[in-house]
Each structure stands twice: as C-alpha cells, then as structure tokens.
C-alpha cells in the first residue's frame, strides 16, 4: 500500500532510510511523489563537431586513445572520435584499475554530460557513459529523470527505488481529469513517454499539481462542513461596555473598521464557532476590532486568549489592550515563555481562576500547563507565524472557542479565496485618517554617508528613526558580506556621536528588551538599531524614518511591514533602502516596486510573482503549508478549475473526494475540523 513505510522496499535499511528522511520521504507514497526536477534529453545524439561548451550533450564515438596523466591531480583522458572528423575527451579524476581495463582503444562509448573547453580541447568531466565492443548504432530515444538527491543518495539510486514502488499507483484514486488519473500522470513523470514530447511531461506535472490543489481545497471544505455541525457559546449582544470602549478610544472608527466590527460581532452572537480571517494592511487598525471582540466576550463572562508570535509584539498588545480595557474593569494578563517559573505560575493560577479576562501571550498560551476557566474567544495575530496544530492546541483549551485570525500580510483576493476556503474573510481596506504617506527611496552603498547624514539631521529636529539589519552579526562568511546590527551600531556611534542609539535583537533577555523599548518610546533613545524583531507591532508615532540595510535581502512583504513602523503619526515619514551593488535584477525590481507602490495588496501580488508563496507567507503557516508539487504562482490558472471540480465532487461523489484528501493528507484526523 502507498502508506507503507519505505523500509519495506528492497535495499532500504536504516542508513538509506535516514537519508531518504532528509528528503522528507518516509512512505512509498512520499517516494512516488518525489518528482524529477529536470530531465536529461537523450532523444538524439549530437555530432562531436557540434558540441558546444556549457551545454549538456549526448554523444558517442570510438575510443581513439586512453592517456593517464600523473601529476598533482591525476587524470585519465579518454579521447573518442567520430570518423576522425572531431574528437572529445572524457576526463576521469577518480578511477580504478578495473575501470581503466574496460576502456580500450577501438571500443565504442556512448556518453552524456556537460561539455566544457579544457586544456586538451572539448571535454566532459566524469560524465555518465556506457561502453560497447562494436558500433551500437542509434540509441533508443529517452528522457532520463533527475531527482533531488542528498549526500550518500544519488539521483540514480532514488530512481531505482521509485521504480520499485511504482506499482503502488494502482491503489491511488481512479479519478480522471484531462484524460489522466493521478497514477497515469505519476507514471509518465517517472517513466517518460518520448512520443508525448516535453508537452506530455508538462501536462503530467500539471495533473499532479491539480490533484494536490484539489485535495487542499476539498480538505478545507470538509473542515468547513464539519465546523458547521459544531456548537459553542453564543456571545450575546451587550451595549454598555461596547459603547464605553468606543468612547475611551479617543478616535472614531473608519467606515471599514465599522463594517468589519459588525461582521465579527455578528459571528460571535451565533452558536456556531466563528473562524474569521481579518486582513488589514500595516496601520489599518486591526487591534481595535480585536479589542471590541474581547469586550463582547467579557460581557458574556468568558475569557479571551490573544496569541502573538513574538514576546515584543505580545508586550505591545498587552500595553495597548490594558490601556483600553482596564478602565472598563477588564483585567489583562501577560504570559510569555521567558517569564520566571514563579511568575508564570502566578499568572497561570490567575487564568485558571478566571481573574484574568484577557490573556496576551506567545506560545506559552497553548502549553499543557496553561488552563483556562472559560475560554470563549481565541485571537491569533500574524497567523502565518503559527502552524495549524498550534492554533488547534489553543482551540482545544475551551469549548470550541470563537477564533479571530489576524494578518497584516495582504493576500490577493483570488488567492485568499483558495487558501482560506474554510474561513470567512474580512478585509480592512481603508487606513485611518491622518496617516501620512511614506516617501521611499533606494540608495547604493556609495551613498551611505549621505544616508547617515540625513539620519543625523532628522534626529536633530527631535524625531526618531529605526535602522534595521538582516542579522545581529555575520556568523557564516558563506552567507555573504552583509552588515549586522553589531557592526552598524559601532559605525553609527562613531559617526553620530551626539545621538542616543539603542540596540534591539531577539537574543536579548526580556528585561533588556523592555528597557530599550521603553527608552525608545519615551524618546530617550533617538535611533534604534535592530533586527527584524521590530517588523510587527511596534508603534512609536514620533519615529518617522526607517532605514533598511541590505534591503535587497528582504522580500517585498517584509519590507512593507518594516516600512509600516513609521508614518504612524502626523509628521511626514521616510523609508530609505540601502544595498551593496551588484544586485540581481529580481532584487532591484523588489526595491523599485516598494519605492513605486504603497498599497499592500498590490505589493503582495508582486511579491507572490517574484518569490512565490513559500517565501511570502512562510514555510509552515496555517492555511498555506508548503505544497509538495503545486506552485501557487505557476499553477494559478488551476485554482478556479479546482474550485469547480471540487464542488462537483462534493456534490456527486463525496467518497472519491475523501479518497483524494486521504491520498495527500493521510495524517489528517485530529485536526480535520478547524
């Protein structure tokens, strides 16, 4: 069966099994779904006089000579010729006496490899070859699959194991689409049919991608259907605290915030558990809507868990919510992993007694030791930082609490409809009034002194700035020559001696981070040199300049998030992106796109196109787990087809729909209903 472990295959012992696991291959099905990343074209032999350097070729000819060159780097040059009109050297750097004995003048070789111009003319170093005693004639045309490999496990070895397991495709669902079943498509990809050409391989890969996308969508529909059968506590409408909260905010809600608030509160009033995704660009005011949902939960004597991905963001939310909610008699607590054991125990006891109505925290919230008296609402901020199982662990701490999932990563609408098919989606598409536009500029390293001078001038006017780097320090020279915060801190202290500069990064102790952020908020620190820990949640209205060092190393979504840390007050704000030339065309396009666009949804679409969803959303986020085969950019045209086919299957053949889900997500059980 496809679900059987790979250890059942001939030749797979503990050592090979461990290497396969490095490729995320644990079952026979995993192996079958390990597709080639390219193919060697062996459909025709290239005449030796047509061989070009830098290109892979399939050639054959008679051995003219075998020369062993004994030097510091011994080599064997096997010259092959074609009727003496042209010749090519097969160069072996590693060889055995037995191998040499098999290579005799007059024999024929058929060789495949990368040609290059060497000291003795055109050569192939360690190509794949086969020897014949006489002219073998024209070869059988074929495409040879080349698989992603790992140390100690070659593509050829993986291919032989896949051929062993290929008979398992008989157990895959016999669902036909575009004339192929999943099994048909997989066989074509592993055993290519040359008569179908490259188009046949392309169609087969699309068919496999379609099946994976279809399973993903069907699973979300299954979850949605299952969720509709569940019941939870309806959080009834109470107006008193709601109105008090609105009055205490000190500002009026935008039209978009009012609309989304109504959508959320309407969900909470039902006995069906809410699962709503709240999308809003940086600075759009998602936290206000979360606060109003918390008030509704508190009015119904239930607790709210507010989960943030970092301690810094959790602390920021704790301070904001305390300021808004404490005057209403709603107690807010903070629980993070770095709290001392006694402090954490005190907080957990307050939670289980119900003294803390709102508990803001990080991963510590869903640990087994954290128990709630009556959890009615779970809010997850920056949802892409958490896996689905983590979110479900939090859900399981209550009686199916309502869930509000928030993200500041704008996602194109068509993609959101697919990725979050099991959720209701709300979008805040309007920024609060008074928000200043941010002027973005791009600067090469040659302009670094001018940028530092501009920072100094801005700080002299009483405003504040961030200077963000990709890392704390450069630990591995192979990562490239980029600047870390430690180096930049030293540089800026030397060049801006009268400026109070702070240093903030993720490896600091909580107390030290608190001290630095308190100093920055109070303007005792004028310039904050930091890693991307400031990417989300930091709100200092007097900070009007964001400098990003090595900006070409960041994606558009992250750059947009960083830029969103400024422009939060009434003063004109700026974002300066530094880079060290030369940079790639793709990196230059990203920097120019950020300069040209301020709309997060437009940038999200560009980022998706330039880098792909795995980079944009993160590799392991709820709703956008990495696909094995499918690519949400390359296969975008399949999304509408999967929706159409998925609806038909659910209506007419739900049994087949379940088989397709089980093929791609065999472990989906405990968390099938989110």
C-alpha positions as CSV (number, residue, x, y, z in Angstrom):
1,X,0.0,0.0,0.0
2,X,1.2,3.6,-0.7
3,X,1.1,4.4,3.1
4,X,3.5,1.6,3.9
5,X,7.0,2.7,5.2
6,X,9.9,2.8,2.7
7,X,11.7,0.2,4.9
8,X,9.6,-2.4,3.1
9,X,11.4,-1.7,-0.1
10,X,14.3,-3.9,-1.1
11,X,17.6,-2.3,-0.3
12,X,16.2,0.2,2.2
13,X,17.9,-0.3,5.5
14,X,18.3,2.1,8.4
15,X,21.1,4.1,6.7
16,X,19.3,4.6,3.4
17,X,16.0,5.2,5.3
18,X,17.7,8.0,7.3
19,X,18.9,9.6,4.1
20,X,15.5,9.4,2.5
21,X,14.0,11.1,5.6
22,X,16.3,14.0,4.9
23,X,14.3,14.4,1.7
24,X,11.0,14.1,3.7
25,X,10.5,10.6,2.3
26,X,9.0,8.2,4.8
27,X,6.4,6.2,2.9
28,X,6.1,4.6,-0.5
29,X,3.7,7.4,-1.5
30,X,6.3,10.0,-0.4
31,X,8.7,8.3,-2.7
32,X,6.4,8.2,-5.6
33,X,5.6,11.9,-5.1
34,X,9.3,12.8,-5.2
35,X,9.3,14.1,-8.7
36,X,12.2,14.8,-11.0
37,X,13.3,18.5,-11.1
38,X,14.7,18.1,-14.6
39,X,15.2,15.5,-17.4
40,X,18.3,14.7,-19.4
41,X,17.3,14.8,-23.1
42,X,18.6,11.7,-24.7
43,X,16.4,11.7,-27.7
44,X,19.2,12.4,-30.2
45,X,23.0,12.1,-30.4
46,X,24.9,15.3,-31.0
47,X,27.7,15.1,-33.7
48,X,31.0,15.7,-32.0
49,X,31.8,18.7,-34.2
50,X,28.5,20.3,-33.0
51,X,29.3,20.0,-29.3
52,X,29.2,23.4,-27.5
53,X,30.8,24.4,-24.2
54,X,28.4,24.9,-21.2
55,X,25.7,22.6,-22.6
56,X,24.8,19.0,-21.8
57,X,25.1,16.7,-24.8
58,X,24.5,13.0,-25.7
59,X,27.4,11.8,-27.9
60,X,29.0,8.6,-29.0
61,X,32.2,7.6,-30.8
62,X,35.1,5.1,-30.9
63,X,37.9,5.3,-28.3
64,X,41.0,6.8,-30.0
65,X,43.3,6.8,-27.0
66,X,43.4,6.4,-23.3
67,X,46.0,8.6,-21.6
68,X,46.8,8.6,-17.9
69,X,48.3,11.9,-16.8
70,X,50.1,11.5,-13.5
71,X,50.5,14.9,-11.8
72,X,49.4,16.6,-8.6
73,X,45.9,15.8,-9.8
74,X,46.0,12.6,-11.8
75,X,43.5,12.3,-14.6
76,X,42.5,9.9,-17.3
77,X,41.8,11.3,-20.7
78,X,39.7,9.0,-22.9
79,X,39.6,10.5,-26.4
80,X,36.6,9.5,-28.5
81,X,36.2,10.3,-32.2
82,X,33.7,10.2,-34.9
83,X,35.3,9.1,-38.2
84,X,38.3,11.2,-37.2
85,X,36.4,14.4,-38.1
86,X,36.1,15.6,-34.5
87,X,37.1,14.4,-31.0
88,X,36.1,14.9,-27.4
89,X,37.9,13.9,-24.2
90,X,36.1,12.1,-21.4
91,X,38.1,13.1,-18.3
92,X,38.1,11.0,-15.2
93,X,39.6,12.4,-12.0
94,X,38.6,9.3,-9.9
95,X,39.0,5.9,-11.4
96,X,40.0,2.3,-10.6
97,X,42.4,-0.1,-12.4
98,X,39.3,-2.2,-13.3
99,X,37.7,0.8,-14.9
100,X,40.8,1.5,-16.9
101,X,40.9,-2.1,-18.2
102,X,37.4,-1.7,-19.6
103,X,38.4,1.3,-21.7
104,X,40.4,0.0,-24.6
105,X,41.2,1.6,-28.0
106,X,38.7,0.7,-30.6
107,X,35.8,0.2,-28.3
108,X,32.7,2.5,-28.6
109,X,31.4,4.8,-25.9
110,X,28.0,6.5,-25.5
111,X,28.4,9.5,-23.2
112,X,26.1,12.0,-21.6
113,X,27.4,15.1,-19.7
114,X,28.3,18.7,-19.6
115,X,30.8,19.8,-22.2
116,X,33.5,22.4,-21.4
117,X,36.6,23.7,-23.1
118,X,39.6,22.2,-21.3
119,X,43.4,22.3,-21.8
120,X,43.2,19.5,-24.3
121,X,40.1,20.7,-26.1
122,X,36.4,20.0,-25.6
123,X,35.9,17.6,-22.6
124,X,33.3,16.2,-20.2
125,X,34.4,15.6,-16.6
126,X,33.0,12.4,-15.1
127,X,30.1,12.1,-17.5
128,X,27.7,9.1,-17.5
129,X,29.0,6.6,-20.0
130,X,28.4,3.2,-21.4
131,X,30.9,1.0,-23.3
132,X,30.3,-1.2,-26.3
133,X,32.6,-3.6,-28.2
134,X,31.2,-2.5,-31.6
135,X,29.2,0.4,-33.1
136,X,26.0,0.5,-31.0
137,X,24.0,2.3,-33.7
138,X,21.4,4.9,-32.9
139,X,20.3,4.8,-29.2
140,X,16.7,4.4,-28.0
141,X,15.4,8.0,-27.6
142,X,14.6,8.7,-23.9
143,X,14.2,11.3,-21.2
144,X,16.1,10.4,-18.1
145,X,14.6,11.8,-14.8
146,X,17.0,13.6,-12.5
147,X,15.8,13.7,-8.9
148,X,16.5,16.0,-5.9
149,X,19.2,14.0,-4.0
150,X,21.1,14.2,-0.8
151,X,24.6,13.2,0.5
152,X,25.0,9.5,0.2
153,X,22.0,9.0,-2.1
154,X,22.3,9.7,-5.8
155,X,19.5,10.6,-8.2
156,X,20.1,7.2,-9.9
157,X,19.6,5.3,-6.6
158,X,16.5,7.2,-5.9
159,X,15.2,6.4,-9.4
160,X,15.7,2.7,-8.8
161,X,13.8,2.8,-5.6
162,X,10.9,4.7,-7.2
163,X,10.7,2.1,-10.0
164,X,10.3,-0.5,-7.2
165,X,7.4,1.4,-5.7
166,X,5.6,2.5,-8.9
167,X,3.2,-0.4,-8.8
168,X,1.6,1.3,-5.7
169,X,-0.1,3.8,-8.1
170,X,-2.7,1.1,-8.6
171,X,-4.0,1.9,-5.2
172,X,-4.4,5.7,-5.9
173,X,-7.9,7.1,-6.6
174,X,-9.0,6.4,-10.1
175,X,-10.3,9.9,-10.6
176,X,-9.7,11.1,-14.2
177,X,-9.2,14.7,-15.1
178,X,-8.0,16.0,-18.5
179,X,-7.7,12.4,-19.7
180,X,-5.3,11.3,-16.9
181,X,-5.6,9.8,-13.4
182,X,-3.1,10.8,-10.7
183,X,-1.4,7.4,-11.2
184,X,-1.2,7.9,-15.0
185,X,0.5,11.3,-14.5
186,X,3.0,10.0,-12.0
187,X,4.0,7.1,-14.2
188,X,4.6,9.5,-17.1
189,X,6.8,11.7,-14.9
190,X,8.9,8.8,-13.6
191,X,8.9,6.8,-16.9
192,X,8.6,9.5,-19.6
193,X,7.0,8.6,-22.9
194,X,9.2,10.3,-25.5
195,X,6.4,10.2,-28.1
196,X,4.4,12.7,-26.0
197,X,7.4,15.1,-26.0
198,X,8.1,17.8,-23.4
199,X,4.4,18.9,-23.6
200,X,3.4,15.5,-22.2
201,X,5.7,15.9,-19.2
202,X,4.4,19.4,-18.6
203,X,0.8,18.2,-18.8
204,X,1.6,15.3,-16.4
205,X,3.1,17.7,-13.8
206,X,0.1,20.0,-14.1
207,X,-2.2,17.0,-13.5
208,X,-0.3,16.1,-10.3
209,X,-0.4,19.7,-9.1
210,X,-4.1,19.9,-9.8
211,X,-4.7,16.8,-7.7
212,X,-2.7,18.3,-4.8
213,X,-4.6,21.7,-5.1
214,X,-7.9,19.8,-5.3
215,X,-7.1,17.8,-2.1
216,X,-6.1,21.0,-0.3
217,X,-9.4,22.7,-1.3
218,X,-11.5,19.6,-0.5
219,X,-10.0,19.3,2.9
220,X,-10.9,22.9,3.7
221,X,-14.5,22.3,2.6
222,X,-14.6,19.2,4.7
223,X,-13.4,21.3,7.7
224,X,-16.0,24.0,7.0
225,X,-18.8,21.4,6.7
226,X,-17.7,19.7,10.0
227,X,-17.4,23.0,11.7
228,X,-21.0,23.9,10.7
229,X,-22.2,20.9,12.8
230,X,-20.5,22.1,16.0
231,X,-22.0,24.4,18.6
232,X,-20.4,26.8,21.1
233,X,-21.5,29.5,23.4
234,X,-23.2,32.4,21.6
235,X,-21.8,35.7,22.9
236,X,-24.9,37.8,23.1
237,X,-25.1,41.5,22.4
238,X,-24.5,43.9,25.3
239,X,-24.1,47.6,24.5
240,X,-22.8,49.2,27.7
241,X,-19.2,48.2,27.7
242,X,-19.1,48.3,24.0
243,X,-20.1,52.0,24.0
244,X,-17.7,52.8,26.8
245,X,-14.9,51.2,24.9
246,X,-15.6,53.2,21.8
247,X,-15.8,56.5,23.8
248,X,-12.5,55.7,25.6
249,X,-10.5,55.1,22.4
250,X,-10.1,58.8,21.6
251,X,-10.8,58.4,17.9
252,X,-13.7,57.3,15.6
253,X,-13.7,54.1,13.7
254,X,-13.3,54.3,9.9
255,X,-16.1,53.0,7.7
256,X,-14.1,49.9,7.0
257,X,-13.5,49.2,10.7
258,X,-17.2,49.7,11.4
259,X,-18.1,47.2,8.7
260,X,-15.6,44.6,9.9
261,X,-16.5,45.1,13.5
262,X,-20.2,44.3,12.6
263,X,-19.1,41.2,10.7
264,X,-17.1,39.9,13.7
265,X,-19.7,40.7,16.4
266,X,-22.4,39.2,14.2
267,X,-20.4,35.9,14.1
268,X,-19.9,36.0,17.9
269,X,-23.6,36.2,18.5
270,X,-24.2,32.8,16.9
271,X,-23.8,29.4,18.5
272,X,-21.7,28.3,15.6
273,X,-17.9,28.8,16.3
274,X,-16.6,31.8,14.4
275,X,-13.5,31.2,12.2
276,X,-12.8,34.5,10.6
277,X,-9.6,35.8,8.9
278,X,-9.1,39.6,9.4
279,X,-6.8,41.1,6.8
280,X,-5.6,44.6,7.1
281,X,-2.6,46.5,5.9
282,X,0.0,47.7,8.4
283,X,-1.6,50.5,10.5
284,X,-5.1,49.8,9.3
285,X,-6.4,49.3,12.9
286,X,-6.9,45.5,13.4
287,X,-6.2,45.7,17.1
288,X,-9.2,48.0,17.7
289,X,-11.5,45.4,16.2
290,X,-9.9,42.7,18.3
291,X,-10.5,44.8,21.4
292,X,-14.2,45.2,20.6
293,X,-14.5,41.4,20.2
294,X,-12.7,41.0,23.5
295,X,-15.3,43.3,25.1
296,X,-18.1,41.2,23.7
297,X,-16.5,38.1,25.2
298,X,-16.0,39.8,28.6
299,X,-19.6,40.9,28.7
300,X,-20.6,37.2,28.4
301,X,-18.3,36.2,31.3
302,X,-15.8,34.4,29.0
303,X,-12.0,34.7,28.6
304,X,-10.0,35.7,25.6
305,X,-6.6,34.3,24.6
306,X,-4.6,36.7,22.5
307,X,-1.7,35.0,20.9
308,X,1.2,36.9,19.3
309,X,4.3,35.3,17.6
310,X,7.0,37.3,19.5
311,X,7.4,38.5,23.0
312,X,7.9,42.0,21.8
313,X,4.6,42.0,19.9
314,X,2.8,40.3,22.9
315,X,4.1,43.0,25.2
316,X,3.0,45.8,22.8
317,X,-0.5,44.2,22.6
318,X,-0.6,43.8,26.4
319,X,0.2,47.5,26.9
320,X,-2.4,48.7,24.3
321,X,-5.2,46.4,25.5
322,X,-4.5,47.3,29.1
323,X,-4.8,51.0,28.3
324,X,-8.1,50.5,26.5
325,X,-9.7,47.7,28.6
326,X,-8.5,48.1,32.2
327,X,-10.7,51.3,32.7
328,X,-13.7,49.1,31.8
329,X,-12.9,46.6,34.5
330,X,-11.5,44.0,32.1
331,X,-8.3,42.6,33.6
332,X,-5.5,41.9,31.1
333,X,-2.6,39.5,31.9
334,X,0.6,38.7,30.1
335,X,2.1,35.2,29.7
336,X,5.3,34.5,27.9
337,X,7.9,31.7,27.8
338,X,10.7,33.8,29.2
339,X,8.9,34.7,32.4
340,X,10.4,33.1,35.5
341,X,8.8,29.9,36.7
342,X,7.3,31.6,39.8
343,X,5.9,34.5,37.8
344,X,4.5,32.1,35.2
345,X,2.8,30.0,37.9
346,X,1.2,33.1,39.4
347,X,-0.2,34.1,36.0
348,X,-1.4,30.6,35.2
349,X,-3.2,30.4,38.5
350,X,-4.9,33.7,37.8
351,X,-6.0,32.4,34.4
352,X,-7.5,29.2,35.7
353,X,-9.4,31.1,38.5
354,X,-10.8,33.4,35.8
355,X,-9.2,36.6,37.3
356,X,-7.5,37.4,34.0
357,X,-10.3,38.1,31.5
358,X,-7.8,38.6,28.7
359,X,-4.5,36.7,28.4
360,X,-2.0,38.0,26.0
361,X,1.0,35.8,25.3
362,X,3.2,33.8,23.0
363,X,3.5,30.1,22.5
364,X,3.2,29.7,26.3
365,X,-0.6,30.1,25.9
366,X,-1.1,26.7,24.3
367,X,1.3,24.7,26.5
368,X,-0.4,22.0,28.5
369,X,0.3,23.7,31.8
370,X,-1.8,26.7,30.8
371,X,-5.5,26.1,31.5
372,X,-8.5,28.5,31.3
373,X,-11.6,28.8,33.4
374,X,-13.8,29.7,30.5
375,X,-12.2,30.4,27.1
376,X,-14.7,31.8,24.7
377,X,-12.5,33.7,22.2
378,X,-9.1,33.0,20.7
379,X,-7.3,35.7,18.7
380,X,-4.2,34.9,16.8
381,X,-2.1,37.8,15.5
382,X,0.2,37.4,12.5
383,X,-1.3,34.0,11.9
384,X,1.3,32.9,9.3
385,X,3.8,32.5,12.1
386,X,1.9,29.6,13.6
387,X,1.2,26.1,12.3
388,X,-2.4,24.8,12.2
389,X,-1.7,22.3,15.0
390,X,-0.5,25.1,17.3
391,X,-3.7,27.1,16.6
392,X,-5.8,23.9,17.3
393,X,-4.0,23.3,20.6
394,X,-5.3,26.7,21.7
395,X,-8.7,26.0,20.4
396,X,-8.9,22.7,22.4
397,X,-8.4,24.7,25.7
398,X,-12.0,25.8,25.5
399,X,-15.4,24.6,24.4
400,X,-14.7,25.3,20.7
401,X,-14.0,29.0,21.3
402,X,-14.6,31.5,18.5
403,X,-11.5,32.3,16.6
404,X,-10.3,35.5,15.0
405,X,-7.2,35.2,12.9
406,X,-5.4,38.4,12.0
407,X,-2.8,39.1,9.5
408,X,-1.0,42.2,8.2
409,X,0.2,40.3,5.2
410,X,-2.2,41.4,2.4
411,X,-3.1,38.4,0.2
412,X,-4.6,38.8,-3.3
413,X,-8.3,38.1,-3.2
414,X,-8.3,35.2,-5.6
415,X,-5.5,33.5,-3.7
416,X,-7.2,34.2,-0.3
417,X,-10.4,32.6,-1.5
418,X,-8.5,29.5,-2.2
419,X,-6.1,29.4,0.7
420,X,-8.7,30.2,3.3
421,X,-11.7,28.5,1.8
422,X,-12.6,27.2,5.3
423,X,-12.7,30.7,6.8
424,X,-14.8,33.8,6.5
425,X,-12.6,36.7,5.4
426,X,-12.9,40.3,6.4
427,X,-10.7,43.0,4.8
428,X,-9.9,46.5,6.3
429,X,-9.3,48.3,3.0
430,X,-9.0,51.8,4.5
431,X,-6.3,53.5,6.5
432,X,-7.3,55.7,9.5
433,X,-7.4,59.5,8.7
434,X,-4.3,61.5,9.3
435,X,-1.9,58.7,8.4
436,X,0.9,60.2,6.4
437,X,2.2,58.7,3.2
438,X,5.7,57.4,3.4
439,X,8.3,58.6,0.9
440,X,10.5,55.6,-0.1
441,X,14.0,55.9,-1.7
442,X,16.7,53.5,-2.8
443,X,20.4,54.1,-2.2
444,X,23.6,52.2,-3.1
445,X,26.5,51.8,-0.7
446,X,28.2,54.7,-2.4
447,X,25.5,56.9,-0.9
448,X,25.8,55.5,2.7
449,X,27.5,58.6,4.1
450,X,24.7,60.8,2.8
451,X,22.1,58.5,4.3
452,X,23.8,58.6,7.7
453,X,24.0,62.4,7.4
454,X,20.2,62.6,6.6
455,X,19.5,60.4,9.7
456,X,21.5,62.8,11.8
457,X,19.7,65.8,10.5
458,X,16.3,64.2,11.1
459,X,17.2,63.2,14.7
460,X,18.5,66.8,15.4
461,X,14.9,68.0,14.7
462,X,13.6,65.9,17.6
463,X,12.2,63.0,15.5
464,X,13.3,59.3,15.9
465,X,14.4,56.6,13.5
466,X,14.9,52.9,13.1
467,X,17.9,51.3,11.4
468,X,17.2,47.6,10.6
469,X,19.7,44.9,9.6
470,X,19.2,41.3,8.4
471,X,21.0,39.8,11.4
472,X,22.8,40.6,14.7
473,X,26.2,39.7,13.2
474,X,27.7,37.9,10.3
475,X,28.3,34.3,11.6
476,X,28.9,32.5,8.4
477,X,31.0,34.1,5.6
478,X,29.2,32.0,3.1
479,X,26.0,34.0,3.8
480,X,27.6,36.9,2.0
481,X,29.1,40.2,3.1
482,X,26.2,41.9,4.7
483,X,26.1,44.2,7.8
484,X,24.8,43.0,11.2
485,X,23.4,45.2,13.9
486,X,26.6,44.9,16.0
487,X,28.8,46.4,13.2
488,X,26.2,49.1,12.3
489,X,25.9,50.1,15.9
490,X,29.6,50.7,16.2
491,X,29.6,52.6,12.8
492,X,26.7,54.9,13.8
493,X,28.1,55.6,17.3
494,X,31.3,56.7,15.7
495,X,29.7,58.9,13.0
496,X,26.8,60.3,15.1
497,X,28.5,60.8,18.5
498,X,25.8,63.1,19.9
499,X,22.9,60.7,19.2
500,X,21.5,58.3,21.8
501,X,21.5,54.9,20.0
502,X,19.8,51.8,21.2
503,X,20.3,48.2,20.2
504,X,17.5,45.6,20.0
505,X,17.5,42.0,18.8
506,X,15.8,38.7,19.6
507,X,18.6,37.2,21.7
508,X,18.3,39.8,24.4
509,X,16.7,39.0,27.7
510,X,13.1,40.2,28.2
511,X,14.2,42.8,30.8
512,X,16.8,44.3,28.5
513,X,14.3,44.5,25.5
514,X,11.8,46.1,27.8
515,X,14.3,48.7,28.9
516,X,15.4,49.5,25.3
517,X,11.8,49.8,24.0
518,X,10.7,51.9,27.0
519,X,13.7,54.2,26.2
520,X,12.7,54.4,22.5
521,X,9.0,55.1,23.3
522,X,10.0,57.9,25.7
523,X,12.4,59.4,23.1
524,X,15.4,58.9,25.5
525,X,16.7,56.7,22.6
526,X,16.7,58.6,19.3
527,X,17.9,55.9,17.0
528,X,17.1,52.2,17.3
529,X,19.4,49.8,15.6
530,X,17.5,46.5,15.4
531,X,16.9,43.2,13.6
532,X,13.5,42.4,12.2
533,X,12.1,42.0,15.7
534,X,10.6,45.4,15.0
535,X,8.8,44.1,11.9
536,X,5.4,44.0,13.6
537,X,3.6,45.6,16.4
538,X,6.0,48.4,17.3
539,X,4.1,51.7,17.5
540,X,6.1,54.9,18.1
541,X,4.4,57.9,16.4
542,X,7.5,60.1,16.7
543,X,9.6,57.6,14.7
544,X,9.5,59.0,11.1
545,X,12.4,57.3,9.4
546,X,13.1,53.7,8.6
547,X,16.5,52.7,7.2
548,X,16.9,49.1,6.0
549,X,20.4,47.9,5.5
550,X,20.9,45.3,2.7
551,X,17.3,45.9,1.6
552,X,17.8,43.6,-1.3
553,X,18.0,40.6,1.1
554,X,14.3,41.1,2.1
555,X,11.1,40.3,0.4
556,X,8.5,42.9,-0.5
557,X,6.1,41.8,2.2
558,X,8.7,42.1,4.9
559,X,10.0,45.4,3.6
560,X,6.4,46.7,3.5
561,X,5.9,45.6,7.1
562,X,9.1,47.3,8.2
563,X,8.1,50.5,6.4
564,X,4.8,50.4,8.3
565,X,6.6,51.0,11.5
566,X,6.8,54.7,10.5
567,X,4.1,57.0,9.3
568,X,2.1,56.3,12.4
569,X,1.9,60.0,13.5
570,X,1.1,63.3,11.8
571,X,4.6,64.1,10.5
572,X,6.0,63.3,7.1
573,X,7.8,59.9,7.2
574,X,10.5,58.3,5.1
575,X,11.9,54.9,4.3
576,X,15.5,54.5,2.9
577,X,16.6,51.2,1.4
578,X,20.4,50.6,1.2
579,X,22.0,47.9,-0.9
580,X,25.6,46.9,-1.9
581,X,26.0,46.5,-5.7
582,X,25.9,44.4,-7.7
583,X,22.4,43.1,-7.0
584,X,20.3,40.8,-9.1
585,X,17.6,42.1,-11.4
586,X,14.9,40.5,-9.2
587,X,16.3,42.3,-6.1
588,X,16.4,45.6,-8.0
589,X,12.8,45.0,-9.1
590,X,11.7,44.4,-5.5
591,X,13.3,47.6,-4.2
592,X,11.9,49.7,-7.1
593,X,8.4,48.2,-6.5
594,X,8.4,49.3,-2.9
595,X,9.5,52.7,-4.0
596,X,6.6,52.9,-6.5
597,X,3.8,51.3,-4.5
598,X,2.3,51.9,-1.1
599,X,-0.7,49.6,-1.4
600,X,-0.1,46.4,0.5
601,X,-2.3,44.2,-1.7
602,X,-0.5,45.4,-4.9
603,X,2.9,44.6,-3.3
604,X,1.6,41.2,-2.1
605,X,0.7,40.3,-5.6
606,X,4.1,41.4,-6.9
607,X,5.9,39.6,-4.1
608,X,4.0,36.4,-4.9
609,X,5.0,36.7,-8.5
610,X,8.7,37.5,-7.8
611,X,9.3,35.0,-5.0
612,X,6.5,32.5,-4.6
613,X,4.1,31.7,-1.7
614,X,6.6,29.7,0.3
615,X,8.7,32.9,0.9
616,X,5.9,35.3,1.1
617,X,3.8,33.6,3.7
618,X,6.4,31.4,5.4
619,X,7.0,27.7,5.0
620,X,4.8,26.4,7.7
621,X,1.8,28.6,8.3
622,X,-1.8,27.8,8.9
623,X,-3.6,27.7,5.6
624,X,-0.5,27.9,3.4
625,X,1.6,24.9,4.2
626,X,4.2,24.2,1.6
627,X,2.9,22.2,-1.3
628,X,4.9,19.2,-2.5
629,X,4.3,19.7,-6.2
630,X,2.0,22.6,-6.8
631,X,3.2,26.2,-7.1
632,X,0.6,28.9,-6.4
633,X,2.2,31.2,-8.9
634,X,3.0,28.8,-11.7
635,X,-0.3,26.9,-11.3
636,X,-2.5,29.9,-10.6
637,X,-4.7,29.1,-13.6
638,X,-5.6,25.8,-11.9
639,X,-7.2,27.4,-8.9
640,X,-10.6,28.2,-10.5
641,X,-10.7,24.7,-12.0
642,X,-10.0,23.1,-8.6
643,X,-12.9,25.1,-7.1
644,X,-15.3,24.0,-9.9
645,X,-14.2,20.3,-9.8
646,X,-14.2,20.3,-6.0
647,X,-17.8,21.5,-5.9
648,X,-18.8,18.7,-8.4
649,X,-17.0,16.0,-6.4
650,X,-18.5,17.1,-3.1
651,X,-22.0,17.0,-4.5
652,X,-21.8,13.9,-6.8
653,X,-19.0,11.8,-5.4
654,X,-18.1,12.6,-1.8
655,X,-16.5,9.2,-1.4
656,X,-14.0,10.0,-4.2
657,X,-13.4,13.4,-2.6
658,X,-12.4,11.7,0.7
659,X,-10.0,9.4,-1.1
660,X,-8.3,12.3,-2.8
661,X,-7.9,14.1,0.6
662,X,-6.6,10.9,2.2
663,X,-4.0,10.5,-0.6
664,X,-2.4,13.9,0.1
665,X,-3.1,14.2,3.8
666,X,-3.2,10.7,5.3
667,X,-2.4,12.0,8.8
668,X,-5.3,14.5,8.8
669,X,-7.5,13.3,11.6
670,X,-7.4,15.1,14.9
671,X,-7.4,18.4,13.3
672,X,-9.7,17.7,10.4
673,X,-12.2,20.2,11.7
674,X,-10.7,23.6,12.4
